[in-house]
Amino acid sequence: MKKPATIKKQQGTFNTTKDKNFIDPVNLIGNKPAYPKRLNDVGRHEWDVCWSFLLAHDMCDTADLSSLETYCYSRQIAVLYSEIVEKDGPVQCNPTTGYLSAHPLIQAADRAVKTAEQISKMFGFSPSARASLGVVKPKKQESKMAVLKGRLDAKKVM
């Protein structure tokens, strides 16, 4: 009696070459790709931080590259606009009317932060997002030598 394909997939014994309808659901990336061209130092720092997190949790899919680039770019824009607002001041005087108004980049920075927050939830960059996605902290694997040493130390105690 043959096992059903669903059981074979769960056990990891499913032969994908025989099934013509099989689509590999995840195309994992083994290491950090090159920086997107539009990222400056702030965006590149975010790119490094994000990739170290994604690689540690084996969550790196090629389909996510554009979303991750958008996240890093949004963070970069938010920081850039915040620096400009800090330098110019949050309130500006309209030269033609003389009325005071909020700096126009405040709203743009706010939109960039909201965009980054939405995308960060998809990747699990916040504790609540990690909990909802079921992401656990990666376990540090002990080296074979440390395991053997631990066994030898345990035998000495006995």
GUDRENZA-153524 format. One record per atom (N, C-alpha, C, CB): residue number from 1; residue in one letter; x, y, z. Coordinates in steps of 0.1 Angstrom, whole numbers. Glycine has a CB too. Layout:
N
n|res|X|Y|Z
NUM|A|X|Y|Z $
...
//
This chain:
158
n|res|X|Y|Z
1|M|8|-12|0 $
1|M|0|0|0 $
1|M|9|12|0 $
1|M|-10|0|12 $
2|K|6|22|-9 $
2|K|14|34|-10 $
2|K|9|44|0 $
2|K|13|40|-24 $
3|K|19|52|5 $
3|K|15|63|14 $
3|K|10|75|6 $
3|K|28|68|22 $
4|P|0|82|11 $
4|P|-4|94|4 $
4|P|7|105|3 $
4|P|-17|100|11 $
5|A|5|113|-7 $
5|A|15|124|-9 $
5|A|16|133|3 $
5|A|12|131|-22 $
6|T|5|136|9 $
6|T|6|146|21 $
6|T|14|140|32 $
6|T|-8|148|26 $
7|I|14|127|35 $
7|I|22|121|45 $
7|I|37|121|41 $
7|I|17|106|48 $
8|K|39|118|28 $
8|K|53|118|23 $
8|K|59|132|25 $
8|K|53|113|9 $
9|K|51|142|22 $
9|K|56|156|23 $
9|K|59|159|37 $
9|K|46|166|18 $
10|Q|51|155|47 $
10|Q|53|158|61 $
10|Q|66|150|66 $
10|Q|41|153|69 $
11|Q|68|138|61 $
11|Q|80|131|65 $
11|Q|92|134|58 $
11|Q|77|116|63 $
12|G|91|142|47 $
12|G|103|147|39 $
12|G|107|136|29 $
12|G|114|150|49 $
13|T|99|126|26 $
13|T|103|116|17 $
13|T|96|118|3 $
13|T|100|102|22 $
14|F|89|129|1 $
14|F|82|131|-11 $
14|F|91|134|-22 $
14|F|71|142|-9 $
15|N|90|127|-34 $
15|N|99|129|-45 $
15|N|92|140|-54 $
15|N|101|116|-53 $
16|T|98|152|-54 $
16|T|92|163|-62 $
16|T|93|161|-77 $
16|T|98|176|-58 $
17|T|103|153|-82 $
17|T|105|151|-96 $
17|T|93|143|-102 $
17|T|118|144|-99 $
18|K|86|135|-95 $
18|K|75|127|-100 $
18|K|62|135|-101 $
18|K|73|115|-91 $
19|D|61|145|-92 $
19|D|48|153|-92 $
19|D|50|165|-101 $
19|D|45|157|-78 $
20|K|43|166|-112 $
20|K|44|177|-121 $
20|K|37|190|-116 $
20|K|38|173|-135 $
21|N|28|189|-106 $
21|N|21|200|-100 $
21|N|28|206|-88 $
21|N|7|196|-97 $
22|F|39|200|-84 $
22|F|46|204|-72 $
22|F|54|217|-75 $
22|F|56|194|-67 $
23|I|52|227|-66 $
23|I|59|240|-66 $
23|I|66|241|-53 $
23|I|49|252|-69 $
24|D|79|243|-53 $
24|D|86|245|-41 $
24|D|82|258|-35 $
24|D|102|246|-44 $
25|P|76|258|-22 $
25|P|70|269|-16 $
25|P|80|280|-12 $
25|P|62|266|-5 $
26|V|92|277|-9 $
26|V|102|286|-4 $
26|V|115|285|-12 $
26|V|104|285|11 $
27|N|120|295|-17 $
27|N|133|295|-23 $
27|N|142|303|-13 $
27|N|133|302|-37 $
28|L|148|296|-4 $
28|L|156|302|6 $
28|L|169|307|1 $
28|L|159|292|18 $
29|I|174|318|7 $
29|I|186|324|3 $
29|I|196|321|14 $
29|I|185|340|1 $
30|G|208|316|11 $
30|G|217|312|21 $
30|G|225|323|27 $
30|G|226|302|15 $
31|N|227|334|20 $
31|N|235|345|26 $
31|N|229|358|21 $
31|N|250|343|22 $
32|K|235|369|27 $
32|K|229|382|25 $
32|K|232|387|11 $
32|K|235|392|35 $
33|P|222|391|3 $
33|P|224|396|-10 $
33|P|230|410|-10 $
33|P|211|397|-18 $
34|A|234|415|-21 $
34|A|241|428|-22 $
34|A|230|439|-19 $
34|A|246|431|-37 $
35|Y|236|451|-15 $
35|Y|227|462|-11 $
35|Y|219|467|-23 $
35|Y|235|473|-4 $
36|P|207|470|-22 $
36|P|200|477|-33 $
36|P|206|491|-35 $
36|P|185|479|-29 $
37|K|206|496|-47 $
37|K|214|508|-51 $
37|K|208|520|-44 $
37|K|213|510|-66 $
38|R|195|521|-41 $
38|R|190|533|-36 $
38|R|192|535|-21 $
38|R|175|534|-39 $
39|L|198|526|-14 $
39|L|200|527|0 $
39|L|213|534|3 $
39|L|200|513|7 $
40|N|212|543|13 $
40|N|224|550|18 $
40|N|229|543|30 $
40|N|221|565|21 $
41|D|237|549|38 $
41|D|243|543|50 $
41|D|232|538|60 $
41|D|252|552|57 $
42|V|222|546|62 $
42|V|211|543|72 $
42|V|204|530|66 $
42|V|201|554|74 $
43|G|200|531|53 $
43|G|193|519|47 $
43|G|201|507|47 $
43|G|189|523|33 $
44|R|214|508|45 $
44|R|223|497|45 $
44|R|225|491|59 $
44|R|237|501|39 $
45|H|225|499|69 $
45|H|225|494|82 $
45|H|213|486|85 $
45|H|227|506|93 $
46|E|201|491|81 $
46|E|189|484|83 $
46|E|189|471|76 $
46|E|177|492|79 $
47|W|194|471|63 $
47|W|196|459|55 $
47|W|204|448|62 $
47|W|202|462|41 $
48|D|215|452|68 $
48|D|224|443|76 $
48|D|217|437|88 $
48|D|237|450|80 $
49|V|210|446|95 $
49|V|203|441|107 $
49|V|192|432|104 $
49|V|197|453|115 $
50|C|184|435|93 $
50|C|173|427|89 $
50|C|178|413|84 $
50|C|165|433|78 $
51|W|188|413|76 $
51|W|193|400|71 $
51|W|199|392|81 $
51|W|204|403|60 $
52|S|206|398|91 $
52|S|212|389|102 $
52|S|200|382|110 $
52|S|220|397|112 $
53|F|189|390|112 $
53|F|177|384|118 $
53|F|171|373|109 $
53|F|167|395|121 $
54|L|169|376|97 $
54|L|162|366|88 $
54|L|171|354|86 $
54|L|159|373|74 $
55|L|184|355|84 $
55|L|193|344|83 $
55|L|193|335|95 $
55|L|207|348|79 $
56|A|193|341|107 $
56|A|193|334|119 $
56|A|180|326|121 $
56|A|195|343|131 $
57|H|169|330|115 $
57|H|156|323|117 $
57|H|152|315|104 $
57|H|146|333|120 $
58|D|161|314|95 $
58|D|158|307|82 $
58|D|145|312|75 $
58|D|157|292|84 $
59|M|144|325|74 $
59|M|132|331|69 $
59|M|135|340|56 $
59|M|125|340|79 $
60|C|145|336|49 $
60|C|150|344|38 $
60|C|145|338|25 $
60|C|165|345|38 $
61|D|135|345|19 $
61|D|129|340|6 $
61|D|132|351|-4 $
61|D|114|337|8 $
62|T|135|346|-17 $
62|T|137|356|-27 $
62|T|125|365|-30 $
62|T|142|349|-40 $
63|A|114|360|-28 $
63|A|101|368|-30 $
63|A|100|380|-20 $
63|A|89|359|-29 $
64|D|108|379|-10 $
64|D|107|390|1 $
64|D|117|401|-2 $
64|D|109|384|14 $
65|L|125|400|-12 $
65|L|136|410|-14 $
65|L|130|424|-16 $
65|L|145|406|-25 $
66|S|120|425|-24 $
66|S|115|439|-27 $
66|S|108|445|-15 $
66|S|105|438|-39 $
67|S|101|436|-7 $
67|S|95|441|5 $
67|S|105|446|15 $
67|S|86|430|12 $
68|L|116|438|16 $
68|L|126|442|26 $
68|L|133|454|21 $
68|L|137|430|27 $
69|E|135|456|8 $
69|E|141|468|3 $
69|E|132|480|6 $
69|E|144|467|-12 $
70|T|119|479|5 $
70|T|110|489|8 $
70|T|110|493|23 $
70|T|95|485|4 $
71|Y|111|483|31 $
71|Y|112|485|46 $
71|Y|125|493|49 $
71|Y|113|471|53 $
72|C|136|489|43 $
72|C|149|496|46 $
72|C|148|511|40 $
72|C|161|489|40 $
73|Y|142|512|29 $
73|Y|141|525|23 $
73|Y|132|534|31 $
73|Y|136|524|8 $
74|S|121|529|36 $
74|S|112|537|44 $
74|S|119|541|57 $
74|S|99|528|48 $
75|R|126|532|63 $
75|R|134|536|75 $
75|R|144|547|72 $
75|R|141|524|81 $
76|Q|150|546|60 $
76|Q|160|556|56 $
76|Q|154|569|54 $
76|Q|167|551|43 $
77|I|142|570|47 $
77|I|135|582|45 $
77|I|130|588|58 $
77|I|123|579|36 $
78|A|125|580|67 $
78|A|120|585|80 $
78|A|132|592|88 $
78|A|114|574|88 $
79|V|143|586|88 $
79|V|155|592|95 $
79|V|159|605|88 $
79|V|167|582|95 $
80|L|160|604|75 $
80|L|164|616|67 $
80|L|155|628|69 $
80|L|165|613|52 $
81|Y|142|625|68 $
81|Y|132|636|70 $
81|Y|132|641|84 $
81|Y|118|631|66 $
82|S|134|632|94 $
82|S|134|636|108 $
82|S|146|645|111 $
82|S|135|624|117 $
83|E|157|642|105 $
83|E|169|651|106 $
83|E|167|665|100 $
83|E|181|644|100 $
84|I|160|665|89 $
84|I|157|678|82 $
84|I|148|686|91 $
84|I|151|676|68 $
85|V|137|680|96 $
85|V|128|687|105 $
85|V|135|692|117 $
85|V|116|678|108 $
86|E|144|684|123 $
86|E|151|688|135 $
86|E|160|700|132 $
86|E|159|676|140 $
87|K|166|700|120 $
87|K|174|712|116 $
87|K|166|724|114 $
87|K|183|708|104 $
88|D|155|723|106 $
88|D|147|734|102 $
88|D|137|739|113 $
88|D|139|731|89 $
89|G|133|730|121 $
89|G|123|733|131 $
89|G|110|727|127 $
89|G|122|748|134 $
90|P|101|723|137 $
90|P|89|716|133 $
90|P|78|726|128 $
90|P|83|709|145 $
91|V|80|739|130 $
91|V|70|749|126 $
91|V|77|758|116 $
91|V|64|757|138 $
92|Q|70|761|105 $
92|Q|75|770|95 $
92|Q|65|781|92 $
92|Q|78|763|82 $
93|C|70|793|88 $
93|C|62|804|84 $
93|C|60|804|69 $
93|C|68|817|90 $
94|N|48|805|64 $
94|N|45|805|50 $
94|N|49|819|45 $
94|N|30|802|47 $
95|P|58|821|36 $
95|P|63|834|32 $
95|P|52|843|25 $
95|P|74|833|22 $
96|T|42|837|18 $
96|T|32|845|12 $
96|T|21|849|21 $
96|T|26|837|0 $
97|T|17|840|30 $
97|T|5|843|39 $
97|T|10|848|52 $
97|T|-4|831|40 $
98|G|21|844|57 $
98|G|26|847|70 $
98|G|21|838|81 $
98|G|22|861|73 $
99|Y|13|828|77 $
99|Y|8|819|87 $
99|Y|18|808|91 $
99|Y|-5|812|82 $
100|L|17|804|103 $
100|L|26|793|108 $
100|L|19|779|105 $
100|L|28|794|123 $
101|S|27|770|101 $
101|S|22|756|98 $
101|S|33|746|101 $
101|S|18|755|83 $
102|A|29|734|103 $
102|A|38|723|105 $
102|A|47|721|93 $
102|A|30|710|109 $
103|H|59|716|96 $
103|H|68|713|85 $
103|H|62|703|76 $
103|H|82|709|91 $
104|P|63|704|63 $
104|P|56|694|54 $
104|P|63|681|55 $
104|P|57|700|40 $
105|L|75|680|59 $
105|L|82|667|59 $
105|L|78|658|71 $
105|L|97|668|59 $
106|I|71|665|81 $
106|I|66|657|93 $
106|I|56|646|88 $
106|I|59|666|103 $
107|Q|47|650|79 $
107|Q|37|640|75 $
107|Q|44|629|66 $
107|Q|26|647|67 $
108|A|53|633|58 $
108|A|60|624|49 $
108|A|68|614|58 $
108|A|70|631|40 $
109|A|75|619|68 $
109|A|82|610|77 $
109|A|73|601|85 $
109|A|90|618|88 $
110|D|61|606|88 $
110|D|51|597|95 $
110|D|46|586|86 $
110|D|39|606|100 $
111|R|44|589|73 $
111|R|40|579|64 $
111|R|51|569|62 $
111|R|36|585|50 $
112|A|63|573|61 $
112|A|75|564|60 $
112|A|76|554|72 $
112|A|88|571|58 $
113|V|74|560|84 $
113|V|74|551|96 $
113|V|62|541|96 $
113|V|73|560|109 $
114|K|51|546|92 $
114|K|39|536|91 $
114|K|41|525|81 $
114|K|26|544|88 $
115|T|47|529|70 $
115|T|50|519|60 $
115|T|60|509|65 $
115|T|56|525|47 $
116|A|71|513|72 $
116|A|81|505|77 $
116|A|75|496|88 $
116|A|92|513|83 $
117|E|66|501|96 $
117|E|59|493|107 $
117|E|50|482|101 $
117|E|50|502|116 $
118|Q|43|485|90 $
118|Q|35|475|84 $
118|Q|43|463|78 $
118|Q|26|481|73 $
119|I|54|467|72 $
119|I|63|457|66 $
119|I|70|449|77 $
119|I|73|463|56 $
120|S|74|456|87 $
120|S|81|449|98 $
120|S|72|438|105 $
120|S|85|459|109 $
121|K|59|440|105 $
121|K|50|430|110 $
121|K|51|417|101 $
121|K|36|435|111 $
122|M|52|419|88 $
122|M|53|407|79 $
122|M|65|399|82 $
122|M|53|412|65 $
123|F|76|405|86 $
123|F|89|398|88 $
123|F|91|394|102 $
123|F|100|407|83 $
124|G|83|399|111 $
124|G|84|395|125 $
124|G|95|403|132 $
124|G|87|381|127 $
125|F|97|416|129 $
125|F|108|424|135 $
125|F|104|429|149 $
125|F|111|435|126 $
126|S|92|428|153 $
126|S|88|432|167 $
126|S|84|420|175 $
126|S|76|442|167 $
127|P|85|420|188 $
127|P|82|409|197 $
127|P|67|404|194 $
127|P|83|412|211 $
128|S|58|413|193 $
128|S|44|408|191 $
128|S|42|401|177 $
128|S|34|420|192 $
129|A|49|407|167 $
129|A|49|401|153 $
129|A|55|387|153 $
129|A|55|410|143 $
130|R|66|386|161 $
130|R|73|373|162 $
130|R|64|362|168 $
130|R|86|374|169 $
131|A|56|367|179 $
131|A|47|358|185 $
131|A|36|353|176 $
131|A|42|364|198 $
132|S|31|363|168 $
132|S|19|359|160 $
132|S|24|351|148 $
132|S|13|372|154 $
133|L|37|352|144 $
133|L|42|344|133 $
133|L|47|331|138 $
133|L|53|351|126 $
134|G|49|329|151 $
134|G|54|317|157 $
134|G|69|316|155 $
134|G|48|305|150 $
135|V|76|327|154 $
135|V|91|327|153 $
135|V|97|325|167 $
135|V|96|340|146 $
136|V|106|315|168 $
136|V|113|313|181 $
136|V|127|317|179 $
136|V|111|298|185 $
137|K|133|319|190 $
137|K|148|323|190 $
137|K|156|311|186 $
137|K|152|327|204 $
138|P|165|313|177 $
138|P|173|302|172 $
138|P|182|296|184 $
138|P|182|306|161 $
139|K|182|283|184 $
139|K|190|277|195 $
139|K|205|276|191 $
139|K|185|262|198 $
140|K|214|279|200 $
140|K|228|278|197 $
140|K|232|264|198 $
140|K|236|287|207 $
141|Q|237|259|187 $
141|Q|241|245|187 $
141|Q|255|243|193 $
141|Q|241|239|172 $
142|E|256|234|201 $
142|E|269|231|207 $
142|E|278|224|197 $
142|E|268|223|221 $
143|S|291|226|198 $
143|S|300|219|189 $
143|S|301|205|194 $
143|S|314|226|189 $
144|K|305|196|185 $
144|K|306|182|188 $
144|K|316|180|199 $
144|K|310|174|176 $
145|M|327|188|199 $
145|M|337|187|209 $
145|M|331|191|223 $
145|M|349|196|206 $
146|A|323|201|224 $
146|A|317|205|236 $
146|A|308|194|242 $
146|A|310|218|235 $
147|V|300|188|232 $
147|V|291|177|237 $
147|V|299|165|242 $
147|V|283|172|225 $
148|L|310|162|235 $
148|L|319|151|240 $
148|L|325|154|254 $
148|L|329|147|230 $
149|K|330|167|255 $
149|K|336|171|267 $
149|K|326|171|279 $
149|K|341|185|266 $
150|G|313|175|276 $
150|G|303|174|286 $
150|G|300|160|290 $
150|G|290|180|280 $
151|R|300|151|281 $
151|R|298|136|284 $
151|R|310|131|293 $
151|R|297|128|271 $
152|L|322|135|290 $
152|L|333|131|297 $
152|L|333|136|312 $
152|L|346|135|291 $
153|D|329|149|313 $
153|D|328|155|326 $
153|D|317|149|334 $
153|D|325|170|324 $
154|A|306|145|328 $
154|A|295|138|335 $
154|A|300|124|340 $
154|A|283|136|325 $
155|K|308|117|332 $
155|K|313|104|336 $
155|K|323|106|348 $
155|K|320|97|325 $
156|K|330|117|348 $
156|K|340|119|359 $
156|K|332|121|373 $
156|K|349|130|357 $
157|V|321|128|372 $
157|V|313|130|384 $
157|V|307|118|390 $
157|V|302|141|381 $
158|M|304|108|381 $
158|M|297|96|386 $
158|M|307|87|392 $
158|M|292|88|375 $
//
